[in-house]
Amino acid sequence: MASFKILLVEDDPNLGQILHEYLSVKGYETKLCRDGEEGLRAFKSDPYDLCLFDVMLPKKDGFSMAKEIRKNDSVTPIIFLTAKSMKEDTIEGFKIGGDDYITKPFSMEELLLRIQAILRRTAEKNPQISDQKEFEFGSFHFDYDKQVLSQSGNQTKLTSKESELLRLLCLHINQPLDRSTALKIIWRDDSYFNARSMDVYIAKLRKHLKVDETVQIMTLHGSGFKLITDAQAG
């Protein structure tokens, strides 16, 4: 089962806990928030593969959260949960950029099937949302979950940002990784400040990888980066 990360924002304490436990048992790494402001903070601090937002939330409702997210992120899927069944709400949800809409009460099995279908479609359109977590390239082994880069018995502990960036590069190995795409996935925003920050992490990764001359990170001027290995690094 893919270890996808889900952001769940639900203010009903019973339903929130039940959903959190159910999704966790099904293999999803699930973060539960109780109001819209807490949910937005969580979204901005960590990357998620899918969001489950109750529409009626304290402090900031689900639609307002989605509008704010869609200003900088058009990729992460959003499913709305609501007790309402009005057609206008459904239309509003899709206009904002929601990917699906499920009306309470619903069965856990139905919700799970909808989540699986959306993640499958998203992964097909966006290879960076693959569930692969371990990689072999050159003389390196990279374990994303443990944030460890190994080479010839030596282990280097990576930071979270280094790990996220290296994983994207590995998923696109010997292929261009678009700078803006990487910034939106990892930093949630492709601003100048974040771009400079990414350059710092690229430099750190290059230092880790320099022990193997067959592996290098190329800068593609004006577009992004490419992790190359084997004959292509010559």
C-alpha positions as CSV (number, residue, x, y, z in Angstrom):
1,M,0.0,0.0,0.0
2,A,1.3,3.4,-1.0
3,S,2.3,5.6,2.0
4,F,0.5,8.7,0.7
5,K,0.1,11.7,3.0
6,I,-3.4,13.0,3.6
7,L,-4.4,16.3,5.3
8,L,-7.8,15.8,7.0
9,V,-9.6,18.9,8.3
10,E,-12.8,18.0,10.2
11,D,-14.2,19.7,13.2
12,D,-16.6,17.0,14.3
13,P,-14.5,15.2,17.0
14,N,-16.1,11.8,16.5
15,L,-16.0,11.7,12.7
16,G,-12.6,13.3,12.6
17,Q,-11.1,10.6,14.9
18,I,-12.9,7.8,13.0
19,L,-11.7,9.0,9.7
20,H,-8.1,9.5,11.0
21,E,-8.0,6.0,12.4
22,Y,-9.6,4.4,9.3
23,L,-7.2,6.0,6.9
24,S,-4.2,5.2,9.1
25,V,-5.2,1.6,9.2
26,K,-5.5,1.6,5.4
27,G,-1.9,2.7,5.1
28,Y,-2.3,6.5,4.7
29,E,-0.1,8.9,6.7
30,T,-2.9,11.2,8.0
31,K,-2.7,14.6,9.7
32,L,-6.0,15.6,11.4
33,C,-6.7,19.3,12.0
34,R,-9.9,20.7,13.7
35,D,-10.3,24.1,12.0
36,G,-9.5,25.8,8.8
37,E,-6.7,28.0,10.1
38,E,-4.9,25.0,11.6
39,G,-5.4,23.1,8.4
40,L,-3.9,25.9,6.3
41,R,-0.9,26.1,8.5
42,A,-0.4,22.3,8.2
43,F,-0.7,22.4,4.4
44,K,1.9,25.2,4.2
45,S,4.4,23.4,6.4
46,D,4.4,20.0,4.8
47,P,3.7,18.4,1.4
48,Y,0.5,16.3,1.1
49,D,-0.7,14.0,-1.6
50,L,-4.4,14.7,-1.0
51,C,-6.7,16.9,1.1
52,L,-10.0,16.1,2.8
53,F,-11.8,19.3,3.8
54,D,-15.1,19.5,5.6
55,V,-16.9,22.5,4.1
56,M,-18.4,23.9,7.4
57,L,-15.4,24.6,9.6
58,P,-14.7,27.1,12.4
59,K,-12.3,30.0,11.7
60,K,-12.0,29.3,8.0
61,D,-14.4,27.1,6.0
62,G,-13.3,24.4,3.5
63,F,-14.1,26.5,0.4
64,S,-12.0,29.4,1.7
65,M,-9.1,27.1,2.4
66,A,-9.3,25.6,-1.1
67,K,-9.4,29.1,-2.7
68,E,-6.2,30.1,-0.8
69,I,-4.4,26.8,-1.6
70,R,-5.3,27.1,-5.3
71,K,-3.6,30.5,-5.6
72,N,-0.2,28.7,-5.5
73,D,-1.1,25.0,-5.9
74,S,-3.1,23.6,-8.8
75,V,-1.9,20.0,-8.3
76,T,-2.8,18.7,-4.9
77,P,-6.2,17.0,-5.0
78,I,-9.0,18.2,-2.7
79,I,-12.1,16.3,-1.7
80,F,-14.8,18.2,0.1
81,L,-16.9,16.6,2.9
82,T,-20.2,18.2,3.7
83,A,-23.6,17.5,5.3
84,K,-25.2,19.7,2.6
85,S,-26.5,18.2,-0.6
86,M,-27.4,21.4,-2.4
87,K,-26.4,21.5,-6.1
88,E,-25.1,25.0,-5.7
89,D,-22.5,23.8,-3.1
90,T,-21.4,21.0,-5.4
91,I,-20.9,23.5,-8.3
92,E,-19.1,25.9,-6.0
93,G,-16.7,23.2,-4.9
94,F,-15.7,22.3,-8.4
95,K,-15.4,25.9,-9.5
96,I,-12.9,26.5,-6.7
97,G,-10.8,23.6,-7.9
98,G,-12.1,20.7,-5.9
99,D,-11.5,17.2,-7.4
100,D,-14.5,15.5,-5.7
101,Y,-17.3,16.0,-3.3
102,I,-18.9,13.5,-0.9
103,T,-22.1,14.1,1.1
104,K,-22.5,13.0,4.7
105,P,-23.4,10.4,5.8
106,F,-21.1,8.3,3.6
107,S,-19.6,4.9,3.8
108,M,-15.9,4.6,4.6
109,E,-15.5,2.2,1.7
110,E,-16.9,4.7,-0.8
111,L,-14.6,7.4,0.5
112,L,-11.6,5.1,0.2
113,L,-12.5,4.2,-3.4
114,R,-12.7,7.9,-4.3
115,I,-9.4,8.6,-2.7
116,Q,-7.7,5.7,-4.5
117,A,-9.2,6.7,-7.8
118,I,-8.0,10.4,-7.5
119,L,-4.5,9.4,-6.3
120,R,-4.3,7.0,-9.2
121,R,-5.3,9.6,-11.8
122,T,-3.0,12.2,-10.2
123,A,0.0,9.9,-10.2
124,E,-0.6,9.2,-13.9
125,K,-0.6,12.9,-14.7
126,N,2.2,13.9,-12.3
127,P,5.1,11.4,-12.1
128,Q,6.4,13.3,-9.1
129,I,3.5,11.9,-7.0
130,S,4.8,8.4,-7.4
131,D,4.8,6.3,-4.2
132,Q,8.4,5.2,-4.7
133,K,10.5,5.8,-1.6
134,E,13.8,3.9,-2.2
135,F,16.2,4.5,-5.1
136,E,19.4,3.1,-6.5
137,F,21.5,5.3,-8.7
138,G,25.2,5.1,-9.4
139,S,26.8,3.7,-6.3
140,F,24.1,5.3,-4.0
141,H,21.1,3.9,-2.2
142,F,18.6,6.6,-1.0
143,D,15.9,5.8,1.5
144,Y,13.5,8.7,1.5
145,D,11.5,7.6,4.6
146,K,14.7,7.3,6.7
147,Q,16.2,10.4,5.0
148,V,19.5,8.4,4.5
149,L,21.8,8.5,1.5
150,S,24.2,5.5,1.6
151,Q,27.3,4.8,-0.5
152,S,30.0,2.1,0.0
153,G,29.0,1.6,3.6
154,N,28.9,5.3,4.5
155,Q,25.6,6.9,5.5
156,T,24.6,10.5,5.3
157,K,21.6,11.8,7.1
158,L,19.7,14.3,5.0
159,T,17.5,17.1,6.1
160,S,13.8,17.0,5.1
161,K,14.2,19.5,2.3
162,E,17.3,17.7,1.0
163,S,15.3,14.4,1.0
164,E,12.3,15.9,-0.8
165,L,14.4,17.5,-3.4
166,L,16.5,14.3,-4.0
167,R,13.4,12.2,-4.3
168,L,12.0,14.5,-7.0
169,L,15.3,14.3,-8.9
170,C,15.4,10.5,-8.6
171,L,11.8,10.3,-9.8
172,H,12.9,12.2,-12.9
173,I,16.4,10.6,-13.2
174,N,18.1,11.5,-16.5
175,Q,15.1,13.7,-17.3
176,P,14.6,17.5,-16.7
177,L,13.0,18.5,-13.4
178,D,11.2,21.8,-13.9
179,R,12.3,24.4,-11.3
180,S,8.8,25.9,-10.8
181,T,7.3,22.4,-10.4
182,A,9.8,21.5,-7.7
183,L,9.3,24.7,-5.9
184,K,5.5,24.3,-5.8
185,I,5.7,20.7,-4.6
186,I,8.3,21.2,-1.9
187,W,8.0,24.9,-0.9
188,R,4.4,25.4,-2.1
189,D,5.4,28.6,-3.8
190,D,7.8,29.5,-6.6
191,S,8.9,32.9,-5.3
192,Y,12.4,34.3,-5.8
193,F,13.2,33.7,-2.1
194,N,12.3,30.1,-2.3
195,A,14.2,29.7,-5.6
196,R,17.3,30.9,-3.9
197,S,16.7,28.5,-1.0
198,M,16.4,25.6,-3.4
199,D,19.7,26.5,-5.0
200,V,21.3,26.2,-1.6
201,Y,19.9,22.7,-1.2
202,I,21.0,21.7,-4.7
203,A,24.5,22.8,-3.7
204,K,24.3,20.6,-0.6
205,L,23.1,17.6,-2.6
206,R,26.0,18.1,-5.0
207,K,28.5,17.9,-2.1
208,H,26.9,14.6,-1.0
209,L,27.0,13.1,-4.5
210,K,30.5,14.2,-5.6
211,V,32.1,11.0,-4.2
212,D,30.7,9.2,-7.3
213,E,31.9,10.8,-10.5
214,T,29.2,9.0,-12.6
215,V,26.5,10.9,-10.8
216,Q,25.8,14.6,-11.0
217,I,23.1,17.3,-10.9
218,M,23.1,19.4,-14.0
219,T,21.7,22.9,-14.0
220,L,19.4,23.5,-17.0
221,H,19.6,27.3,-17.3
222,G,16.2,28.9,-17.3
223,S,14.3,25.7,-16.7
224,G,15.5,23.5,-13.8
225,F,17.8,20.6,-13.0
226,K,18.6,17.1,-14.1
227,L,20.1,14.2,-12.1
228,I,22.2,12.2,-14.5
229,T,24.0,8.9,-13.9
230,D,26.0,6.3,-15.7
231,A,27.1,7.0,-19.2
232,Q,25.1,10.3,-19.3
233,A,27.4,11.8,-16.7
234,G,30.5,11.4,-18.8
